[in-house]
Every structure is written in C-alpha cells, then in structure tokens.
C-alpha cells in the first residue's frame, strides 16, 4: 500500500512539473497569450493606417482636387497666375 501511495505521489509530482514548468506548460500559455494580445493591438493600429492610406489612394484616383491640394501643401507649388506671399513673424528679442 505504501509503495502504491509513493508511486502515485511520484506520478503526481512529475505531472505537476510538466504542467507548470515543462514543454507546453501553463507558463508558456500565459506568455503566448500576452504576445497574442500585443500582436492583435499592433494589427488594429496597422489596420487603421491601411484604411487611411486606402482612402487617400482612392481620393487621389478620383479627383484632381486632392492632387492639387497635396501639391500645394507638401511641395509648395502654386499656379502660374497666382501670387505667393510669405509672412515672416519677427523673432522675440531678448
């Protein structure tokens, strides 16, 4: 009877070791779960960015207004019949 109890306790200890510290353990499960949450959050950010880029591409494909606006804002272009004024504010004197 003692031998059977000792054998069962040894088996229980071995199974507990594998459960908590061995391969495919609870610790690995928790690590994978947090890694998955981080990746899902990154995917949400990238999905939002992709939607914005897709809307920008669609806007550029459809209308010339978006192209003109981008040329004015990003490249500083003006039409040949326009006059460009740059207003420079004075620096604070100390």
C-alpha positions as CSV (number, residue, x, y, z in Angstrom):
1,X,0.0,0.0,0.0
2,X,2.8,2.4,0.9
3,X,4.5,1.6,-2.4
4,X,1.3,2.4,-4.3
5,X,0.9,5.7,-2.5
6,X,4.6,6.6,-3.1
7,X,4.2,5.7,-6.8
8,X,1.1,7.8,-7.1
9,X,2.7,10.8,-5.4
10,X,5.8,10.5,-7.7
11,X,3.5,10.4,-10.7
12,X,1.6,13.4,-9.4
13,X,4.8,15.4,-8.9
14,X,6.0,14.5,-12.4
15,X,2.7,15.6,-13.9
16,X,2.7,18.8,-11.9
17,X,6.2,19.6,-13.0
18,X,5.2,19.2,-16.7
19,X,2.1,21.2,-16.2
20,X,3.9,24.2,-14.7
21,X,7.5,24.1,-16.0
22,X,7.7,21.6,-18.8
23,X,7.1,21.9,-22.6
24,X,3.7,23.4,-23.4
25,X,3.3,24.4,-19.8
26,X,0.9,27.0,-18.2
27,X,3.8,29.5,-18.2
28,X,4.2,29.2,-21.9
29,X,0.5,29.5,-22.4
30,X,0.5,32.8,-20.5
31,X,3.5,34.1,-22.4
32,X,1.8,33.2,-25.7
33,X,-1.4,34.8,-24.6
34,X,0.3,38.2,-23.8
35,X,2.2,38.0,-27.0
36,X,-1.0,37.4,-28.9
37,X,-2.7,40.4,-27.3
38,X,0.3,42.6,-28.3
39,X,0.1,41.4,-31.9
40,X,-3.6,42.0,-32.0
41,X,-3.1,45.5,-30.8
42,X,-0.4,46.1,-33.5
43,X,-2.8,44.7,-36.1
44,X,-5.5,47.1,-35.1
45,X,-3.1,50.0,-35.5
46,X,-1.9,48.8,-38.8
47,X,-5.5,48.2,-40.0
48,X,-6.4,51.8,-39.2
49,X,-3.3,53.0,-41.0
50,X,-4.2,50.9,-44.0
51,X,-7.7,52.2,-44.1
52,X,-6.4,55.8,-44.1
53,X,-3.9,55.0,-46.9
54,X,-6.6,53.3,-48.9
55,X,-8.9,56.3,-48.6
56,X,-6.0,58.6,-49.6
57,X,-5.3,56.5,-52.7
58,X,-9.0,56.4,-53.6
59,X,-9.2,60.2,-53.2
60,X,-6.2,60.7,-55.4
61,X,-7.5,58.3,-58.1
62,X,-10.9,60.0,-58.2
63,X,-10.3,63.8,-58.1
64,X,-7.8,66.3,-59.2
65,X,-8.6,68.5,-56.2
66,X,-6.8,66.1,-53.9
67,X,-3.8,66.1,-56.2
68,X,-3.8,69.9,-56.3
69,X,-4.1,70.2,-52.5
70,X,-1.3,67.8,-51.9
71,X,1.0,69.6,-54.4
72,X,0.2,72.9,-52.7
73,X,0.7,71.7,-49.1
74,X,3.6,69.2,-49.5
75,X,5.5,70.6,-52.4
76,X,4.7,74.3,-52.1
77,X,3.5,74.6,-55.7
78,X,1.4,77.5,-56.9
79,X,-0.4,78.1,-60.2
80,X,1.3,80.3,-62.8
81,X,-1.3,83.1,-62.4
82,X,-1.1,83.2,-58.6
83,X,1.0,85.4,-56.4
84,X,2.5,83.8,-53.3
85,X,3.1,85.8,-50.2
86,X,5.1,84.5,-47.3
87,X,4.6,86.3,-44.0
88,X,7.5,86.0,-41.6
89,X,6.9,86.8,-38.0
90,X,9.7,88.5,-36.1
91,X,11.7,86.6,-33.5
92,X,11.3,87.5,-29.9
93,X,14.1,89.9,-28.9
94,X,15.7,89.1,-25.5
